[in-house]
Amino acid sequence: MNQETLPKLHHVTPGCRVLAHSTPRLFLRSWSAMAKRLATDDEIRQLEKWNNTDYPFPQKCLQELFKEQVEKTPDSTALVFETQSLTYRELDSRAAELGAHLRDLGVSPDVLVAVKVDRNVSMIISLLGIHQAGGAYVPIDPAYPADRRQYMIEDSQAKVLVTQASLYADDDGSEVPEGVVVVVLDEATGYLSPHSPSKAMYGANDLAPATLALTVTPDCLAYVIYTSGSTGKPKGVMLPHSNVVNLLYAFYMELGASAKDTLLAITTFCFDISVLEIFLPLIFGMKLVLASRMDATNGDLLQDLMARHDVTIMQATPTTWQVSRFAIPTVSTWHRCEGMCPAARCLPGLMAKRDSLARHAHPVWRMPRVGAGRAADAGGTRLTAF
């Protein structure tokens, strides 16, 4: 709280103390009405203005919005990973193949599908394919310890595990519970591997795509992401399509983004901020550049990636900004790249004071402070989607 705000609250504080002392069992929801009696008309108008944050967004699922974009720009570049490049039509085709296979295996609305893949085209195809089958994905990082991976599959009660050929070959099967069907993708192409089952293993789903579309609603689950829990065990947080679409449309409008933008995705898909990186570009016709695990953890490689692909949007934690040394604007397109600093952390004082980072952080994340700019974003699964 800055020095200008404190005097404005001076007349409110005594009233709050009186209310708290006289009505100790007062519900928090009742404080709103009482607080208005303590505020001036100007303060009430300001509060109402601050809280007028509604954004119009369609009552549709992510897969519907992606399909609509495929129809609009089928030949535009949708996904770039290293030397690979897929158009919207090509990406949709590969996701549709997986989606049809998953439906044959019994995947339907609110059925959870675990995804254990490396950062490559298979990762994006897996998520889109699961949605096209009507299911919800549970991301599992192959770098996690085996016991944690096993716990997440068992706790989520996932019916299917989507993985890739190299990981499937190295897996002895001990972390896959009995009854879970394993679907194997070729990591280079995202196509089904010969190792995948060719028929339904736990109850076939013969719904036609048109029928399936009618059964998937915005209230159906889009994903379940495991976050740290107070008990020491990760807890799965369930998010429906409506929450995610609401978030994406709000960010799209606040950013002033367009189909001309290129977004660089560097976050593990087990971290909730990846939802913005993956789905924002794909439902609005942008180009998604997926950084490899090596590129995502190397500041010099990230800068090179940004320059090669003319990246205009990127989000990262303060730690990543430090590693990336983005305080030195050596990339010619840096002045156009919107710095985003999420995960409910404020920038360390030194970083916040560096003019280059504070200036380039988008106003969505920038909050004024005496002597410095500070960029921050709310933390993950604690909010609508993150």
N, C-alpha and C positions, 0 to 999 in steps of 0.2 A: 504494500500500500504506500503510495507516495505522499509527500508532504501536503499536497493540495487537497487530497481526499480527506485526510484526518479532520481538519476543521469542519468540513461539511457534515461529518458524522457526529460531531460533538453534541448536538442537541438531541440526537436519536438515542445515544447510549444510556442516559439516565432512564428514559422511558422503558427501554428493553430490560434494564435491571429491575425496575418496578414490576413489570409483567412477569419476569422469571421468578421473582420472589413471591408475588401474590398468587400466581397460578403455576406451581411447580409441576403439575401433571398435564399441563397444556400440550396438546399434540402439535407437532411442528407444522402440520398443514393449516392450523388455525392462526399461526403467526402472520401469515400473509395479509389477512384482513386487518389484523391489529396493527401491523407495521404501516399500513396505509394511513392510519390515524395519526401516526407519528411523523409522516413525511409531508413535505410541502407539495403543492400542485405541480410545480416544475419537476420535482423529484419523481413524482408518480408518472408524469408524462415521459420522463427519461427512462424509467424502468420499463414502461410499456413498449417504448421504442426498442430498447435492448432485447426485449423478449419476443419481438416480432421477427422470428427467424424462420418462418415457414417458407419452404420451397416447393414449387409444383414438381411432381415427379410421377411417371406413369405407373399404374398398378400392374406391372409386368414382372416376369422372372428374368434373371440374367441371360438365360439361353434364348429367350424371345428377343431381347434387345440385341444380342449378338447376331442372331439370324437376320434381323432387320438390317443391321449394318452390312452383313454379307451381301444382301440383295442390293444395297445402295452402292457399295464400292467393292465388287467381287475381285477386281484385278489390282487393287491397291495393296501395298505391302502391309501385312498385319504383324508379323513376327520376324525378328532377326536374332539369330544366335550364332555367334562366331561366323563361320562362312555360309551358314544356311539362311535362307530367306523364304518365307511362305506368304502367299497372298491370302486375302480373306477367304477366297473360294477354296484354296488348298488346305488351309487350317480347318475350315468347317468340314471338308470332306473327311479328313483324318479323324476329327472329333466325332463325326457322325458314325464312322465305322465302329469306333469304340463304344459309342452310346448304344448302337444297335446290339452289339455283343453283350453289353451289360444288361440290357433289357431281356435278352434271351436267358441270362443267368438269374433273372428275377429281381433286378434292381428297379425300384419304383419310388414314388415320392416318399421322402423321409427315411429311406433306406440308406444307411451309412456305408460309404466305400472308403477304406483306408488307402492312402497313396504314399508309397515309399519309392521315390525316384530322385535322381540327381537333377541338378539345374541344367536342363536341355529342353529341346522341343517337346519331349515326352511329358514334361511336367505340365506345360500349358495344355497340351492335347488331353491329358488325363482329366484335368479339372473341367474343361469344356465338355468332354465326353460324358463324364459323370452327370453333369447338369442336363445334357441332352437325353440321358436315360431317365431323368427325373429325380435322381438321387442327390445326396449331399456328401461332400468330401471331408475326409479327416487327414490332414497333412502330417506325414511322419518323416523327419529328416533322417536319411541313412547314416548321418554322422552321430546320431544319438546312441547312447549305450544300448546294447541288446535288450537289457531288462526293461528299460524305459519304452523302447519300441513295442515290446511284447505287452507291457501294461496298457499302453494306449489302444492297441488293437482289441485287447480283452475288455477293457473298461468301456470303450465306445460300442462294443458289441457289433462291430463292423461285419457285414456279411461277405464282403469281397475285399481283397487286397490287390491293388494295381501296382505293379513294380516293373522293373526293366530287366532285360536278359542278363546283364553282367551281375546285378545284385541277386537275381534268382539263382544263378550258377554258384554264387558264393554262400548262399543261405542253406543251412542244413535243415531248415523247416521247424526248428525248435521254437521260434518266436511266433509262429502262425498257429493259432488255436484250431482245434479240430472243428471241421464244418465250414471253415472260411475258405472260399474259393480264391485261388491265386490267378490273376490275369497278368500275362507278361507282354510287355511292349518292347519293340526294338528301339533302343535309346537314340539311335541316329535318325530314325524316320518317324517314330511315334506310331508306326503300324503294329498290328498284332503280331506277336511272335508265334512260331509253330508250337512253342511250349504251352500256350494258353489252351484251356479246355474248349472243346468244340461244341459242347452242349450244356444245357442247364444242369447245375449240380445240386441245387437246393430248392427247386420250384420254379418252373418256367413262367415267363411273363409274355403272353402272346398279344399284348396290346399293340394296336397299330399306332404309328406316330400321331395321327390326328386325335385319336382317343386319349393318348398319353398327355397331349397338350392340354386337354380339358381337365385332367386330373391334377396337374401341377399348378398350384396357385402361389401368389406372392407370400402367403403365410407358410409355405413349405420351407423346410430347411435348405439353406445353401451350403453351409459348412459347419463343422464343429472343430474349433481350435482349442488346444490344451494350453492353459496358462498356469503359472505357478499358484499353488494353493497354500493356505495358512497351515495345513497339516503336513506340509512337506511333499505331498503327492500332487502331481498336476491335475487340474480339473478341466473337464471339457465344457466349453461355452458354446451354446447352440445359437446360431444366427439365421433368421429367415431371409428370403430374397428381398422382401420389402424393406428391411433395415439397410441392406447393402445398397440397393438401388437409390434409396433416399440419400444415403451418404455420398454416392458417386455423383448424383445430379447436383447436390449442394457444392461439392468440390469443383465440379466442372464449371459451374456458373461463377463461383468465387474466383477461380483462377483465370477466367476469361479465356479458357482453352478452346482449341478448334481442331479439326481433322488435320491441320497442317503441323501440329505438334508431334514431337518424338519424345517418348517417355523412357527413361532408363530404369530398369528394375534391378535392384541389387539385394533386396531383402529376402531372407529365407522364407519359404511359403508357410513355415510353421509359426511365423510372427505375423500378427494380425494386420500390420501396416502393409503387408504384401497384397492385401485385397485391393487396395487402391492402385497399386502398381500394375497388377495383372488385368483387372477388369475395366478400369477407367479408360485406357486407350482402346480396348477391344469393342466397347459398346458405343464409342464416339468416333470411330474411324481413324484413330491415330496410329502411329507406328510404335510398336512395343519392341524395345531392344532389351533382351535378357542377358544380363551379365553372368558369366560363369562364376563358379565359386572362387576361383583364383582371382579373376578381375575384381570381384566384389570386395575383396579384402586387401587390395593393393591400390594405394592412392595414385601412383603413376599410371598404372594400367587403366584405372577409371578415367583419368583425365584424357588419356589417349582414346578411349572408347567414346567419350563425349565428343571429342573433336571429329572423329571419323564419321560419326552418325548424326552430327549436328543436333545433339540432344538439347531440348528446350525445357524439359521438366524432369526433376529428380527429387526424391525425398531421401533423407538419411538421418540417423541418430547423430547427436553431437560428437560422439566418439568417432564415427565414420568421417564426419567433416574434418576432424583433427587429423586423422590418418591420411585423408586425401589432400591435406595441405591446400584446401581451396581458398585460403586467405590470400593466396598469390594467384591472381587471375591470368594464368598463362594460356588458357584456352580461348581461342578467338570468339567462340560462341558463348563464353561464360556470362556475358552481360545479358543474355536472353534466358539463361537457365534459372528456373525458380528454385531457390533453396528452401527445403522443407526440413524441419527438425522435429521429428515426432517422438513418441514414447513418453510423453508427460514429463520430459526433462527440460529444464532451462539450460541455455547455453552457459558454460563456464564463463566467469567474468571476463577473462582475457579474450576469449573468442567473441563474446558479445560486443566488445569494444572495438574489435577490428572492423574498420569501416567497410571493407569489401564484403564480408559475410553478412553483416547487418543490413547493408544496402541492398544486397541481392536476394535476401529472404523475402518471399512473397508476403504482402500485407495480411494474408489469411493467418500466417503464423507469427507475424511480427507484432510485438506489443511495446509501446513506447516506454522508455524509462530514462530518468535523468542521466545524461552523459553517454548513453549507449542504446543500441537496438537489441532487442532480445527476441529470439524466435523460439516458439514452442508449439507442440501439438499434443492433443489429449491422448491418454493412454488406452490403447487397445480395446480389448474385449470388455472393458469397464463401461463403454458407452454403446452407441448404436451398432457399430461394427468395429470401430476403433476410434 
